[in-house]
Structure formats: structure tokens, C-alpha cells
Amino acid sequence: MPIIQAVERALRIVDLFNEYETELKITDISERMQLHKSTVHSLLKTLQKHHYIEQNPENGKYRLGLKLFERGNFVIQSLDLRTLAKEHLVALSKQTGKTVHLCILDGKEGVYIDKVESASSMILYSKIGRRVPVHSSGVGKVLVAWKTEEELQAILEAYEYTKQTPYTVEDRESFLKELEKTRERGFAIDNQENEAGVICVAIPVRNFTGQVEAAISMSTTVSKVNEEELNQHVELLKQTAKELSLKWGYGVTS
């Protein structure tokens, strides 16, 4: 299938912006794209015309436009799972005092599609829309653990096991062992593997076909939970996942 170069370049420009670099000069964009400034300028003007990019009048730098926010909301609103899960996430967070997430798989990464923050256990690294590596996160492990051999091979092909913390698995063999443990116990644990000082437990949410549709997780700092409390939270998380899976149609025809 042919790739439209101009479209690909425009999308790559949009991907340059993130929560740390919200504005970029045209020279920065040109250097990172390895394109002449005149080419970048034409791409920016096209994106700007359709409000996907806007220019700060005060400093001349470019930033993402509100059209992306609008389109992103359309996507989120179309995710019925998020609507179904909301009350469960809120109830679970209130009951445990922990931060709760809902995550789906997109390509080779997990994406947070909802989050209920706990005032007593705030987790800063996770935000709605943010991507998370599958090898270092509880939600990531859950989202790929029950994939078929063929699906898993596709996900792990040329996969980069970036070391997020000293506890992160560094190779395919170690990751596969983690996935095996996840399947055996029915849930995944991220013990400071993605963020130092943070422990996370994740459970699969299944659809009417029995496939893992999403993952819900509970996160807290290691200093605010002991083993007994963690086991209690796992049981609550399991119950929530079961209820949500039933809402999503799992077990209806069994």
C-alpha cells in the first residue's frame, strides 16, 4: 500500500509535540524532521489552515491546535467501554483510596483512556491519552499476556525493552516469563518497573468473545501499601473487572 509522503510528514510534525515540548520553533521542527524550512513551513501552514496547528503570536512558535482536542473528544466519546467503566473506577478509587486506570492496547503500547485520581495516592506519570510501554507496566502485561502466539510475535518484533527503572525487564526472555506469571495468577504486577516508588496491579477486562479488551489497574506508592492490603486490593480489582466484563458481554453466551 503506497504511503502519501506529505500526509506522513504532517502527522510526524504533530507527533513532535508532547507534554514537555508544547511549543516548537520552525527551525526545531525542520531539524528534527530533517527537512528544509520551506517544506516545513508549507506543511505547518496547511495544518494551521485546518486548525491542527496554531502559532503563538507572542513568540512565533508553533503548538497543537484545538482541532486535535475536538477530535480526541470524539474518539473518547465513542469508546463505550470508558462510559461503562466510569462508575466502577470511581467506586473502586473511593473504596481503596488509590488511583485507578482504564487502559487499552494501541499497536505496541498501552494507552490510558481514563483515570480516577486519589487525593491520598496521586500518580503523576499517568494521564489520559498518555502511552505506556507494555514490558514495564502492569496494564501493558495484561493487554498482551493473552494474545495468540502470532499476535504476540507481531507485537514483540523489533520491540525495544527500554529500561525505565532498575527493576525493568531488559529482554524478550524475561518479559515472556512475566507474561507467563500474569496468565498463571490472572493479574499483573508492576513493582517499580515503570516508575520508581510506584506499585501497580492490573486485571484484564474481557469482551463478549472472551478476548482481553482492556485493563484496569490500581496504583499507589510502595510506602503506602503493605502485602496484606495489596492482596485485598487485588480481590476488589478482580471483582470490578468481573462486573465490567459482564457489562461488556463476557459470559453472556456461556
C-alpha positions in Angstrom: 0.0 0.0 0.0 1.6 3.3 -1.1 2.3 5.9 1.6 1.4 9.6 0.9 4.6 11.4 1.8 3.0 14.8 2.6 0.4 13.2 4.9 3.1 11.2 6.7 5.2 14.3 7.2 2.3 16.3 8.5 1.5 13.5 11.0 5.1 13.3 12.1 5.1 17.0 12.8 2.0 16.6 15.0 3.8 13.8 16.9 6.7 16.1 17.7 4.7 17.9 20.4 4.2 16.4 23.8 3.6 17.5 27.4 7.2 18.6 27.8 7.5 20.4 24.5 4.2 22.1 23.9 5.7 24.7 21.5 8.5 24.5 18.9 10.2 26.9 16.6 10.2 26.2 12.9 13.9 25.6 13.0 13.5 23.0 15.7 10.8 21.2 13.6 13.0 21.4 10.5 16.0 19.9 12.2 14.0 17.0 13.8 12.2 16.3 10.5 15.4 16.7 8.5 13.5 18.8 6.0 14.2 22.2 4.5 12.4 25.1 6.3 10.4 26.0 3.3 8.9 22.5 3.1 8.2 22.5 6.8 6.6 26.0 6.5 4.2 24.7 3.8 3.2 21.7 6.0 2.7 23.9 9.0 0.5 26.4 7.1 -1.7 23.5 5.8 -2.1 22.2 9.3 -2.7 25.7 10.6 -5.4 26.3 8.0 -7.3 23.3 9.3 -6.6 24.3 13.0 -4.5 21.2 13.8 -1.6 23.5 14.4 -1.6 27.1 15.6 1.1 29.8 16.0 1.7 31.7 19.2 1.5 35.4 18.2 3.8 36.4 21.1 6.8 34.3 20.2 6.1 32.9 16.8 6.4 29.3 18.0 4.0 26.6 16.8 1.8 24.4 19.0 -1.0 21.9 18.7 -4.4 23.4 17.8 -7.8 22.9 19.4 -9.0 20.8 16.4 -7.0 17.9 17.9 -8.7 18.3 21.3 -12.1 18.3 19.5 -11.3 15.2 17.5 -9.8 13.5 20.6 -13.0 14.1 22.4 -14.9 12.4 19.6 -12.8 9.3 19.9 -13.1 9.2 23.7 -16.9 9.7 23.5 -17.1 6.8 21.1 -15.4 4.5 23.5 -18.4 2.9 25.1 -16.1 0.9 27.4 -15.0 4.1 29.0 -18.6 5.1 29.7 -19.4 1.7 31.1 -16.3 1.6 33.3 -16.5 5.1 34.8 -18.8 4.4 37.8 -16.8 1.3 38.6 -13.5 3.2 38.6 -14.8 5.9 40.8 -16.2 3.4 43.3 -13.0 1.5 43.4 -10.9 4.5 43.9 -13.2 5.7 46.8 -13.1 2.3 48.4 -9.4 1.9 48.3 -8.1 5.4 48.3 -5.9 4.5 45.4 -5.5 5.8 41.8 -7.4 3.7 39.2 -6.8 3.5 35.5 -8.5 2.1 32.4 -6.1 1.2 29.5 -6.4 -0.2 26.0 -3.8 -1.5 23.6 -2.8 0.5 20.6 -0.1 -1.1 18.5 2.7 -2.0 20.7 1.8 0.3 23.6 -0.9 0.8 26.2 -3.0 4.0 26.2 -4.7 5.4 29.2 -8.3 6.2 28.3 -9.5 7.0 31.8 -8.1 7.8 35.2 -9.6 8.4 38.6 -7.1 10.1 40.9 -7.0 9.6 44.6 -6.0 12.6 46.7 -4.2 10.3 49.1 -2.3 8.5 46.4 -1.6 10.7 43.5 0.2 9.2 40.5 1.8 11.8 38.3 3.2 9.8 35.4 -0.2 8.6 34.1 -2.5 10.9 32.2 -5.5 10.2 29.9 -4.2 9.8 26.4 -0.6 9.0 27.5 1.1 5.9 26.2 2.8 3.3 28.3 5.3 0.5 27.4 3.8 -3.0 27.6 7.0 -4.5 29.1 7.3 -2.3 32.1 3.7 -1.7 33.1 1.0 -3.8 34.8 -1.6 -2.8 32.2 0.8 -3.5 29.4 1.5 -7.0 30.6 -2.2 -7.7 30.9 -3.1 -6.3 27.5 -0.6 -8.7 25.7 -0.5 -11.7 28.0 -3.5 -13.5 26.5 -2.6 -12.7 22.9 -2.2 -15.6 20.4 1.3 -16.6 19.6 1.1 -14.9 16.2 -0.3 -11.7 17.7 2.4 -11.6 20.4 5.2 -12.3 17.9 4.0 -9.3 15.8 3.9 -7.0 18.9 7.4 -8.1 20.1 9.1 -8.0 16.7 11.8 -5.3 16.9 10.4 -4.3 20.3 12.7 -2.1 22.4 12.9 -3.0 26.1 13.7 0.5 27.3 14.9 0.4 30.9 12.6 2.7 32.8 13.9 1.9 36.3 16.5 -0.5 37.7 13.6 -3.1 38.1 12.5 -3.1 34.4 12.9 -6.3 32.4 15.5 -5.8 29.7 15.0 -8.6 27.2 12.4 -10.8 25.5 13.0 -13.9 27.6 12.4 -12.1 30.9 9.3 -10.4 29.5 7.8 -13.7 28.3 8.4 -15.1 31.9 6.5 -12.1 33.2 3.6 -12.8 30.8 3.5 -16.4 31.9 3.3 -15.3 35.6 0.5 -12.9 34.6 -1.6 -15.7 33.0 -1.0 -18.1 35.9 -2.2 -15.7 38.6 -4.8 -13.8 36.4 -3.3 -10.4 37.0 -0.1 -8.4 36.5 2.1 -6.6 38.9 4.4 -3.6 38.1 6.6 -3.3 41.1 8.5 0.0 40.5 9.2 -1.3 36.9 7.7 1.7 35.1 8.1 4.4 37.8 10.4 4.4 40.8 8.4 4.2 44.0 5.1 3.2 42.4 3.5 -0.3 42.5 0.6 -1.2 40.2 -1.7 -4.2 40.0 -3.7 -4.7 36.7 -6.6 -7.1 35.8 -8.0 -7.9 32.3 -11.4 -6.8 31.1 -12.9 -9.2 28.6 -15.4 -8.6 25.8 -18.3 -10.9 24.7 -15.8 -13.1 22.7 -13.6 -13.7 25.8 -10.8 -11.6 24.4 -9.0 -9.1 26.6 -10.5 -5.7 25.6 -8.8 -3.5 28.2 -7.0 -3.5 31.5 -8.0 -1.8 34.8 -5.3 -1.1 37.3 -4.7 0.3 40.7 -1.6 2.3 41.5 -0.1 3.6 44.7 3.3 4.4 46.2 5.2 1.4 47.7 5.4 3.3 51.0 1.6 3.4 51.3 0.7 -0.2 50.9 1.7 -3.5 52.6 1.3 -7.1 51.3 -1.9 -7.7 53.1 -3.5 -4.5 51.8 -2.2 -5.3 48.3 -3.9 -8.7 48.4 -7.2 -7.1 49.5 -7.0 -4.6 46.7 -6.3 -7.3 44.2 -9.6 -9.0 45.2 -11.5 -5.7 44.8 -9.9 -5.1 41.5 -10.8 -8.6 40.3 -14.5 -8.1 41.3 -14.6 -4.8 39.5 -13.1 -6.3 36.4 -15.6 -9.2 36.6 -18.5 -6.8 36.8 -17.2 -4.7 33.9 -16.5 -7.7 31.7 -20.1 -8.9 32.3 -21.3 -5.4 31.2 -19.2 -5.8 28.1 -20.9 -9.1 27.3 -18.4 -11.6 28.6 -20.0 -14.8 29.7 -23.5 -13.9 28.4 -23.5 -16.9 25.9 -21.6 -19.3 28.1 
